[in-house]
């Protein structure tokens, strides 16, 4: 039984990695597909598989028309605040918008991406290591702090790419506007000043990297 009780309007750090620590993103297409899937399944109603829509050369039905057709069942399940995809794991910060929204969203996301990955690479079985992990973010200070951990996770793990394309970091520093994340809860506390947030991020990223390095030596 899951320990975390998800509540509407609350924020959660969600993460998981590949089964047996295997890589779950092997190329640019895989990273992009996971991000597309985040957008596609974030609704109370799933119209069809993402692959079906892509084969037809069509996008998901427009949200306004779909909501009318479905009696309002097209409401988003979550707000995506931050994300980072690394080769063998991912991190998300989500805000639940409807009852059971995070569980529904993560179930659809995991199932859809696993089906895509297994079909593409001719494999079967679980792709991720059990149920996704979750932590309730119970204070504003922790939300700000974890936004750094997620946005800069690629750097924290020691990868050389500073402007990692598969993280929301570029959106939070004003270098891109992908419109996948709801950034206001974070950037609004820095008067929507990208430079101020980037300074906060850089200061705390260094701490995370040093802490991770020390943990490595302790474990050894």
KEKOL-362993 format. One record per residue (C-alpha): chain; x, y, z; residue number from 0. Coordinates in nm, 4 decimals. Example, Ala and Ser with C-alpha at 12.3 -4.5 7.8 and 13.67 -1.06 7.14 Angstrom:
2
@cadena=A&c1=1.2300&c2=-0.4500&c3=0.7800&num=0
@cadena=A&c1=1.3670&c2=-0.1060&c3=0.7140&num=1
This chain:
220
@cadena=A&c1=0.0000&c2=0.0000&c3=0.0000&num=0
@cadena=A&c1=0.1298&c2=0.3454&c3=-0.0947&num=1
@cadena=A&c1=0.2309&c2=0.5542&c3=0.2070&num=2
@cadena=A&c1=0.1697&c2=0.8918&c3=0.0448&num=3
@cadena=A&c1=-0.1894&c2=1.0165&c3=0.0444&num=4
@cadena=A&c1=-0.2307&c2=1.2497&c3=-0.2520&num=5
@cadena=A&c1=-0.4444&c2=1.5567&c3=-0.1867&num=6
@cadena=A&c1=-0.5773&c2=1.8164&c3=-0.4284&num=7
@cadena=A&c1=-0.3795&c2=2.1390&c3=-0.4360&num=8
@cadena=A&c1=-0.0701&c2=1.9785&c3=-0.2812&num=9
@cadena=A&c1=0.2734&c2=1.9325&c3=-0.4396&num=10
@cadena=A&c1=0.4678&c2=1.6061&c3=-0.4693&num=11
@cadena=A&c1=0.8127&c2=1.4963&c3=-0.5811&num=12
@cadena=A&c1=0.7634&c2=1.1934&c3=-0.8077&num=13
@cadena=A&c1=1.0484&c2=0.9768&c3=-0.9293&num=14
@cadena=A&c1=1.1391&c2=0.6317&c3=-1.0575&num=15
@cadena=A&c1=1.4135&c2=0.4530&c3=-1.2466&num=16
@cadena=A&c1=1.4496&c2=0.1662&c3=-1.4893&num=17
@cadena=A&c1=1.4163&c2=-0.1886&c3=-1.3637&num=18
@cadena=A&c1=1.7606&c2=-0.3237&c3=-1.2677&num=19
@cadena=A&c1=1.8835&c2=0.0351&c3=-1.3144&num=20
@cadena=A&c1=1.8586&c2=-0.0108&c3=-1.6911&num=21
@cadena=A&c1=1.8437&c2=0.2845&c3=-1.9276&num=22
@cadena=A&c1=1.4904&c2=0.3814&c3=-2.0223&num=23
@cadena=A&c1=1.5778&c2=0.6632&c3=-2.2620&num=24
@cadena=A&c1=1.8170&c2=0.5461&c3=-2.5333&num=25
@cadena=A&c1=1.7931&c2=0.8266&c3=-2.7865&num=26
@cadena=A&c1=1.6446&c2=1.1696&c3=-2.8515&num=27
@cadena=A&c1=1.3216&c2=1.0152&c3=-2.9791&num=28
@cadena=A&c1=1.2671&c2=0.8336&c3=-2.6473&num=29
@cadena=A&c1=1.3116&c2=1.1481&c3=-2.4387&num=30
@cadena=A&c1=1.0781&c2=1.3404&c3=-2.6684&num=31
@cadena=A&c1=0.8203&c2=1.0621&c3=-2.6608&num=32
@cadena=A&c1=0.8076&c2=1.0637&c3=-2.2794&num=33
@cadena=A&c1=0.7517&c2=1.4408&c3=-2.2778&num=34
@cadena=A&c1=0.4824&c2=1.4111&c3=-2.5456&num=35
@cadena=A&c1=0.3158&c2=1.1421&c3=-2.3370&num=36
@cadena=A&c1=0.3126&c2=1.3690&c3=-2.0319&num=37
@cadena=A&c1=0.1021&c2=1.6167&c3=-2.2282&num=38
@cadena=A&c1=-0.1164&c2=1.3549&c3=-2.3960&num=39
@cadena=A&c1=-0.2281&c2=1.1605&c3=-2.0861&num=40
@cadena=A&c1=-0.2833&c2=1.4606&c3=-1.8591&num=41
@cadena=A&c1=-0.6606&c2=1.4421&c3=-1.8848&num=42
@cadena=A&c1=-0.9405&c2=1.2594&c3=-1.7090&num=43
@cadena=A&c1=-1.0310&c2=1.1018&c3=-2.0405&num=44
@cadena=A&c1=-0.7891&c2=0.9201&c3=-2.2715&num=45
@cadena=A&c1=-0.9217&c2=0.9277&c3=-2.6242&num=46
@cadena=A&c1=-0.6906&c2=0.6705&c3=-2.7773&num=47
@cadena=A&c1=-0.3276&c2=0.5677&c3=-2.7690&num=48
@cadena=A&c1=-0.0676&c2=0.8298&c3=-2.8581&num=49
@cadena=A&c1=0.0711&c2=0.5973&c3=-3.1265&num=50
@cadena=A&c1=-0.2710&c2=0.5840&c3=-3.2929&num=51
@cadena=A&c1=-0.2916&c2=0.9601&c3=-3.3119&num=52
@cadena=A&c1=0.0624&c2=0.9903&c3=-3.4409&num=53
@cadena=A&c1=-0.0062&c2=0.7304&c3=-3.7110&num=54
@cadena=A&c1=-0.3094&c2=0.9301&c3=-3.8212&num=55
@cadena=A&c1=-0.1002&c2=1.2446&c3=-3.8261&num=56
@cadena=A&c1=-0.3380&c2=1.4071&c3=-3.5803&num=57
@cadena=A&c1=-0.3061&c2=1.5657&c3=-3.2405&num=58
@cadena=A&c1=-0.5293&c2=1.4966&c3=-2.9443&num=59
@cadena=A&c1=-0.8731&c2=1.6643&c3=-2.9956&num=60
@cadena=A&c1=-0.8758&c2=2.0309&c3=-2.8924&num=61
@cadena=A&c1=-0.9299&c2=2.0566&c3=-2.5170&num=62
@cadena=A&c1=-1.2347&c2=2.2850&c3=-2.5381&num=63
@cadena=A&c1=-1.4203&c2=2.0691&c3=-2.7905&num=64
@cadena=A&c1=-1.3309&c2=1.7492&c3=-2.6091&num=65
@cadena=A&c1=-1.4460&c2=1.8871&c3=-2.2753&num=66
@cadena=A&c1=-1.7837&c2=1.9754&c3=-2.4247&num=67
@cadena=A&c1=-1.8212&c2=1.6322&c3=-2.5829&num=68
@cadena=A&c1=-1.7265&c2=1.4530&c3=-2.2636&num=69
@cadena=A&c1=-1.9299&c2=1.6553&c3=-2.0198&num=70
@cadena=A&c1=-1.6267&c2=1.8270&c3=-1.8652&num=71
@cadena=A&c1=-1.4196&c2=1.5094&c3=-1.8270&num=72
@cadena=A&c1=-1.1243&c2=1.6687&c3=-2.0061&num=73
@cadena=A&c1=-0.9941&c2=1.8459&c3=-1.6943&num=74
@cadena=A&c1=-0.6212&c2=1.8097&c3=-1.6395&num=75
@cadena=A&c1=-0.5182&c2=1.5663&c3=-1.3685&num=76
@cadena=A&c1=-0.2049&c2=1.7494&c3=-1.2543&num=77
@cadena=A&c1=0.0040&c2=2.0591&c3=-1.3018&num=78
@cadena=A&c1=0.3603&c2=1.9782&c3=-1.4012&num=79
@cadena=A&c1=0.5876&c2=2.2160&c3=-1.2095&num=80
@cadena=A&c1=0.9354&c2=2.0819&c3=-1.2957&num=81
@cadena=A&c1=1.0864&c2=1.7751&c3=-1.4602&num=82
@cadena=A&c1=1.4168&c2=1.6129&c3=-1.5515&num=83
@cadena=A&c1=1.4728&c2=1.2991&c3=-1.7566&num=84
@cadena=A&c1=1.8071&c2=1.1220&c3=-1.7241&num=85
@cadena=A&c1=1.9034&c2=0.8083&c3=-1.9128&num=86
@cadena=A&c1=1.7876&c2=0.5629&c3=-1.6442&num=87
@cadena=A&c1=1.5478&c2=0.7655&c3=-1.4286&num=88
@cadena=A&c1=1.3179&c2=1.0650&c3=-1.4108&num=89
@cadena=A&c1=1.2070&c2=1.3289&c3=-1.1599&num=90
@cadena=A&c1=0.8829&c2=1.5281&c3=-1.1619&num=91
@cadena=A&c1=0.7227&c2=1.7832&c3=-0.9332&num=92
@cadena=A&c1=0.3452&c2=1.7609&c3=-0.9685&num=93
@cadena=A&c1=0.0480&c2=1.9408&c3=-0.8179&num=94
@cadena=A&c1=-0.2663&c2=1.7297&c3=-0.7964&num=95
@cadena=A&c1=-0.5712&c2=1.9016&c3=-0.9486&num=96
@cadena=A&c1=-0.8478&c2=1.6379&c3=-0.9210&num=97
@cadena=A&c1=-0.9174&c2=1.3483&c3=-0.6869&num=98
@cadena=A&c1=-0.6733&c2=1.0610&c3=-0.7513&num=99
@cadena=A&c1=-0.5159&c2=1.2726&c3=-1.0245&num=100
@cadena=A&c1=-0.1517&c2=1.1833&c3=-0.9626&num=101
@cadena=A&c1=-0.2186&c2=0.8097&c3=-0.9475&num=102
@cadena=A&c1=-0.4232&c2=0.8209&c3=-1.2693&num=103
@cadena=A&c1=-0.1682&c2=1.0382&c3=-1.4458&num=104
@cadena=A&c1=0.1326&c2=0.8305&c3=-1.3461&num=105
@cadena=A&c1=-0.0455&c2=0.5046&c3=-1.4308&num=106
@cadena=A&c1=-0.1272&c2=0.6247&c3=-1.7808&num=107
@cadena=A&c1=0.2182&c2=0.7752&c3=-1.8296&num=108
@cadena=A&c1=0.4013&c2=0.4590&c3=-1.7230&num=109
@cadena=A&c1=0.1799&c2=0.2232&c3=-1.9205&num=110
@cadena=A&c1=0.1884&c2=0.4316&c3=-2.2371&num=111
@cadena=A&c1=0.5652&c2=0.4845&c3=-2.2392&num=112
@cadena=A&c1=0.6382&c2=0.1212&c3=-2.1497&num=113
@cadena=A&c1=0.4212&c2=0.0026&c3=-2.4395&num=114
@cadena=A&c1=0.6036&c2=0.2377&c3=-2.6762&num=115
@cadena=A&c1=0.9475&c2=0.1331&c3=-2.5491&num=116
@cadena=A&c1=0.8771&c2=-0.2407&c3=-2.5520&num=117
@cadena=A&c1=0.7354&c2=-0.2265&c3=-2.9036&num=118
@cadena=A&c1=1.0248&c2=-0.0209&c3=-3.0352&num=119
@cadena=A&c1=1.2991&c2=-0.2328&c3=-2.8773&num=120
@cadena=A&c1=1.1272&c2=-0.5732&c3=-2.9092&num=121
@cadena=A&c1=1.1126&c2=-0.6481&c3=-2.5380&num=122
@cadena=A&c1=0.8429&c2=-0.7370&c3=-2.2861&num=123
@cadena=A&c1=0.7721&c2=-0.6927&c3=-1.9169&num=124
@cadena=A&c1=0.8152&c2=-0.4076&c3=-1.6731&num=125
@cadena=A&c1=1.0333&c2=-0.1149&c3=-1.7718&num=126
@cadena=A&c1=1.0331&c2=0.0797&c3=-1.4456&num=127
@cadena=A&c1=1.1302&c2=-0.0352&c3=-1.0978&num=128
@cadena=A&c1=0.7934&c2=-0.1061&c3=-0.9406&num=129
@cadena=A&c1=0.5485&c2=0.1696&c3=-0.8505&num=130
@cadena=A&c1=0.6687&c2=0.5260&c3=-0.8816&num=131
@cadena=A&c1=0.8119&c2=0.6815&c3=-0.5654&num=132
@cadena=A&c1=0.6611&c2=0.9937&c3=-0.4116&num=133
@cadena=A&c1=0.7296&c2=1.2507&c3=-0.1416&num=134
@cadena=A&c1=0.4866&c2=1.5121&c3=-0.0182&num=135
@cadena=A&c1=0.6307&c2=1.8637&c3=-0.0442&num=136
@cadena=A&c1=0.4900&c2=2.0101&c3=0.2752&num=137
@cadena=A&c1=0.6433&c2=2.3576&c3=0.2805&num=138
@cadena=A&c1=0.7212&c2=2.6391&c3=0.0404&num=139
@cadena=A&c1=1.0897&c2=2.6238&c3=0.1350&num=140
@cadena=A&c1=1.1014&c2=2.2575&c3=0.0359&num=141
@cadena=A&c1=0.9196&c2=2.3299&c3=-0.2899&num=142
@cadena=A&c1=1.1792&c2=2.5898&c3=-0.3878&num=143
@cadena=A&c1=1.4639&c2=2.3645&c3=-0.2802&num=144
@cadena=A&c1=1.3338&c2=2.0628&c3=-0.4708&num=145
@cadena=A&c1=1.2724&c2=2.2729&c3=-0.7801&num=146
@cadena=A&c1=1.6506&c2=2.3103&c3=-0.7939&num=147
@cadena=A&c1=1.7071&c2=1.9406&c3=-0.7347&num=148
@cadena=A&c1=1.4758&c2=1.8486&c3=-1.0212&num=149
@cadena=A&c1=1.5612&c2=2.1250&c3=-1.2679&num=150
@cadena=A&c1=1.9363&c2=2.0746&c3=-1.2261&num=151
@cadena=A&c1=1.9321&c2=1.7000&c3=-1.1678&num=152
@cadena=A&c1=2.1384&c2=1.6296&c3=-1.4780&num=153
@cadena=A&c1=2.4134&c2=1.8581&c3=-1.3489&num=154
@cadena=A&c1=2.3899&c2=1.7182&c3=-0.9976&num=155
@cadena=A&c1=2.4627&c2=1.3725&c3=-1.1360&num=156
@cadena=A&c1=2.7783&c2=1.5081&c3=-1.2961&num=157
@cadena=A&c1=2.6796&c2=1.5091&c3=-1.6631&num=158
@cadena=A&c1=2.8671&c2=1.7739&c3=-1.8634&num=159
@cadena=A&c1=2.5713&c2=1.9197&c3=-2.0568&num=160
@cadena=A&c1=2.4756&c2=2.2420&c3=-1.8799&num=161
@cadena=A&c1=2.1761&c2=2.3167&c3=-2.1019&num=162
@cadena=A&c1=2.0167&c2=1.9717&c3=-2.0837&num=163
@cadena=A&c1=1.7240&c2=1.9639&c3=-2.3269&num=164
@cadena=A&c1=1.5184&c2=1.7128&c3=-2.1297&num=165
@cadena=A&c1=1.4816&c2=1.9156&c3=-1.8140&num=166
@cadena=A&c1=1.2641&c2=2.2185&c3=-1.7399&num=167
@cadena=A&c1=1.5797&c2=2.4111&c3=-1.6429&num=168
@cadena=A&c1=1.5855&c2=2.6010&c3=-1.9732&num=169
@cadena=A&c1=1.2300&c2=2.7185&c3=-1.9160&num=170
@cadena=A&c1=1.3142&c2=2.8410&c3=-1.5659&num=171
@cadena=A&c1=1.6155&c2=3.0381&c3=-1.6876&num=172
@cadena=A&c1=1.4374&c2=3.2074&c3=-1.9782&num=173
@cadena=A&c1=1.6176&c2=3.0219&c3=-2.2559&num=174
@cadena=A&c1=1.3065&c2=2.8369&c3=-2.3738&num=175
@cadena=A&c1=0.9308&c2=2.8390&c3=-2.3249&num=176
@cadena=A&c1=0.8086&c2=2.4862&c3=-2.3838&num=177
@cadena=A&c1=0.4741&c2=2.5493&c3=-2.2106&num=178
@cadena=A&c1=0.4802&c2=2.2085&c3=-2.0445&num=179
@cadena=A&c1=0.5336&c2=2.3445&c3=-1.6922&num=180
@cadena=A&c1=0.3358&c2=2.5776&c3=-1.4698&num=181
@cadena=A&c1=0.6276&c2=2.7878&c3=-1.3478&num=182
@cadena=A&c1=0.4405&c2=3.0657&c3=-1.1653&num=183
@cadena=A&c1=0.4477&c2=2.9067&c3=-0.8176&num=184
@cadena=A&c1=0.8295&c2=2.9071&c3=-0.8350&num=185
@cadena=A&c1=0.9275&c2=3.2021&c3=-1.0537&num=186
@cadena=A&c1=0.6620&c2=3.4262&c3=-0.8997&num=187
@cadena=A&c1=0.8608&c2=3.4171&c3=-0.5777&num=188
@cadena=A&c1=1.1531&c2=3.5682&c3=-0.7685&num=189
@cadena=A&c1=0.9325&c2=3.8376&c3=-0.9285&num=190
@cadena=A&c1=0.9484&c2=3.6298&c3=-1.2490&num=191
@cadena=A&c1=1.3122&c2=3.7311&c3=-1.2786&num=192
@cadena=A&c1=1.4972&c2=3.4487&c3=-1.4525&num=193
@cadena=A&c1=1.8369&c2=3.5756&c3=-1.3377&num=194
@cadena=A&c1=1.7340&c2=3.5787&c3=-0.9713&num=195
@cadena=A&c1=1.6059&c2=3.2235&c3=-0.9882&num=196
@cadena=A&c1=1.9160&c2=3.1104&c3=-1.1774&num=197
@cadena=A&c1=2.1363&c2=3.2536&c3=-0.9022&num=198
@cadena=A&c1=1.9334&c2=3.0665&c3=-0.6390&num=199
@cadena=A&c1=1.9551&c2=2.7532&c3=-0.8511&num=200
@cadena=A&c1=2.3306&c2=2.7741&c3=-0.9053&num=201
@cadena=A&c1=2.4009&c2=2.8274&c3=-0.5349&num=202
@cadena=A&c1=2.1961&c2=2.5254&c3=-0.4342&num=203
@cadena=A&c1=2.3084&c2=2.3032&c3=-0.7213&num=204
@cadena=A&c1=2.6636&c2=2.3306&c3=-0.5913&num=205
@cadena=A&c1=2.5443&c2=2.2150&c3=-0.2484&num=206
@cadena=A&c1=2.3614&c2=1.9157&c3=-0.3969&num=207
@cadena=A&c1=2.6672&c2=1.8155&c3=-0.6004&num=208
@cadena=A&c1=2.8967&c2=1.8377&c3=-0.2987&num=209
@cadena=A&c1=2.6520&c2=1.6388&c3=-0.0873&num=210
@cadena=A&c1=2.6267&c2=1.3680&c3=-0.3536&num=211
@cadena=A&c1=3.0047&c2=1.3460&c3=-0.3786&num=212
@cadena=A&c1=3.0372&c2=1.3046&c3=-0.0023&num=213
@cadena=A&c1=2.7705&c2=1.0336&c3=0.0038&num=214
@cadena=A&c1=2.9672&c2=0.8403&c3=-0.2552&num=215
@cadena=A&c1=3.2748&c2=0.8349&c3=-0.0338&num=216
@cadena=A&c1=3.0718&c2=0.7436&c3=0.2742&num=217
@cadena=A&c1=2.9112&c2=0.4501&c3=0.0931&num=218
@cadena=A&c1=3.2508&c2=0.3297&c3=-0.0258&num=219
